[in-house]
Amino acid sequence: MPGDDHELKKHSLLIAGHATSITLENIFWREFKRLAKAQGLSLGELVTEIDKTRQGNLSSAIRIFVLENALKN
């Protein structure tokens, strides 16, 4: 829902077989889920790919991934 775009929520995920959590604004989370689906990947698979090359924390790396993909289109 657009009204809650800025609300932060914690999400639990598996990365390379281990549990972790990330905190993202709803607007980033919705777009991240859309990108995973568009690429035919589960959320865990896409997070694992991002985790392999990230610099800094995982939540920031996901935001950058979403933004870079938005700028491509």
HELIX and SHEET records of a PDB file:
HELIX    1   1 PRO A    2  ASP A    4  5                                   3    
HELIX    2   2 ASN A   26  ALA A   38  1                                  13    
HELIX    3   3 LEU A   43  THR A   53  1                                  11    
HELIX    4   4 LEU A   58  LYS A   72  1                                  15    
SHEET    1   A 2 LEU A   8  ILE A  15  0                                        
SHEET    2   A 2 HIS A  18  GLU A  25 -1                                        
END                                                                             
